[in-house]
Amino acid sequence: MATFKFELVSPERILFSGDVISVIVPSVEGELTVLAGHAPLVATLKAGIVFIQTTDSNGKEFFVNGGLVEVNAAATTILAEQGRFIEDVDVAVLDQEILTAETKLAGSHDEEEQKRLREALIQLEEFKHVFQQRKAA
Amino acid sequence: MPSLKDLRNRIASVKATQKITKAMQMVAAAKLRRAQAAAEAARPYAERMETVLASLASGVTGSSAPRLIGGTGSDKVHLLVVCTAERGLCGAFNSSIARLAREKALALRAEGKTVKFICVGKKGYDILRRQFEKDILELIDLREFKQIGYVNAEVVAQNILTRFAAGEFDVATLFFSKFKSVISQIPTAQRIIPAEIPEGTKTTDAVYDYEPDENEILETLLPRNLTVQVLRGLLENAASEQGARMSAMDSATRNAGEMIKKQTQLYNRSRQAMITKELIEIISGAEAL
């Protein structure tokens, strides 16, 4: 199958770099799948799971929180504000994230920013819910 | 002429100092490796961020551009964010950053502009306080954090953004030391507000789809870009600090070694002189009989 170059970068390190078949990205306007030859795109991300298909039968999952994805002819890049391997994520981590988001919201005075932070918080809580269901299943 | 005992004490104390500087050098070397890896790992993100930002920013121009790119339209009040280390004993590291900031501040003042400071790291604060006590808005202390992370940078960036939103300044410049190699760290000034869009970055001709629209992306991206720039500065700084300390402690150890050698020579010489003197006294006493 046709592959393309993909990189998942967080501020602290490169989480993934290599050729992939497809990437599923949690954009703010809904999940989207990127295949080889996708039209150039820039989209912002919400809290969620990035699913990477490396071979026909192999996949990898990462947790990202905020950031953006850039798709162009040369490569696809996710700049995640926070990124982790899915194995490193559990409910305690998410709770911690939610707590940080809440304190940030409480400390903010700018209306625009409050709106943004509130959205981020809701996204996180939503994701926590989904995550717990996934665990249970 | 110092007595033999004095010399012995002196040698012992220099040896003790040498042990300390040697230990500090080795600790710095170990920390440097970690700091350098962190600084290098952070580079790709910052670079990609810049290219994305450049291609986005080329789309929006003129008065419609957000203030973080377009500026406030004046440049009367400058904010200098000076990042230094929390600890000393690292050669000229802290003073060279502070000197760069001070020169810039004086140049701006000479042009009739107002200068304000935010200090990240206590050492820079200590140096700048002597001259600019009243202009230092805040000292951000990162001493308790062993490893600088995104969270730390976010605190600093948030602080800057709040002040910018409140209209406290027009232009912000970040001062830090770029890590080139163990023996060479370059004090650097980087303008962060309005964001410096690197000239000549090749923007791809492809027309991007934006989701949501360009302005909204820019709006979320710009504050984040500020955080990333600050993070990069802090990480480069951390690596530079360890590098500077390592080479400073290396030369201190070498100096101590030289001093020990000289003192030991002096010690042996006066010991021999004493023995000779005593021999002469015995012999001449025997001859007199």
Contacts between the chains, C-beta under 8 A, distances in Angstrom:
chain1	res1	chain2	res2	distance
A	7	B	44	7.8
A	7	B	48	7.9
A	9	B	44	5.4
A	9	B	45	4.7
A	9	B	48	6.2
A	10	B	45	6.8
A	11	B	42	6.1
A	11	B	45	5.0
A	11	B	46	8.0
A	11	B	150	4.7
A	11	B	153	7.9
A	11	B	227	7.9
A	11	B	228	6.1
A	11	B	231	5.8
A	12	B	38	7.2
A	12	B	41	6.0
A	12	B	42	6.4
A	12	B	45	8.0
A	12	B	149	6.6
A	12	B	150	6.5
A	13	B	41	4.2
A	13	B	42	7.7
A	14	B	41	7.0
A	14	B	44	5.8
A	27	B	211	6.0
A	28	B	211	7.6
A	28	B	212	6.7
A	29	B	211	5.5
A	29	B	212	6.6
A	39	B	209	6.1
A	40	B	204	7.2
A	40	B	206	4.1
A	40	B	207	6.6
A	40	B	208	4.6
A	40	B	209	6.6
A	41	B	208	6.2
A	41	B	209	4.5
A	41	B	210	7.7
A	41	B	211	6.6
A	42	B	52	6.8
A	42	B	56	7.1
A	42	B	208	5.1
A	42	B	209	7.3
A	42	B	210	5.4
A	42	B	211	7.2
A	42	B	217	6.2
A	43	B	210	7.4
A	43	B	211	3.9
A	43	B	212	7.9
A	43	B	217	7.9
A	44	B	211	7.5
A	44	B	212	6.9
A	44	B	216	7.7
A	44	B	217	5.7
A	44	B	220	5.9
A	44	B	221	8.0
A	66	B	224	7.9
A	67	B	224	8.0
A	68	B	52	7.1
A	68	B	217	6.8
A	68	B	220	8.0
A	68	B	221	6.8
A	70	B	48	7.6
A	70	B	52	5.4
A	72	B	204	5.5
A	72	B	206	5.6
A	72	B	208	7.6
A	73	B	204	7.4
A	73	B	206	6.2
A	74	B	204	7.7
A	77	B	48	5.6
A	77	B	52	8.0
A	79	B	45	6.2
A	79	B	48	5.8
A	79	B	49	6.0
A	79	B	52	7.0
A	81	B	150	7.6
A	81	B	224	6.5
A	82	B	150	7.3
A	100	B	151	8.0
A	109	B	162	7.5
A	110	B	162	7.8
A	110	B	165	5.7
A	112	B	219	7.8
A	116	B	220	6.8
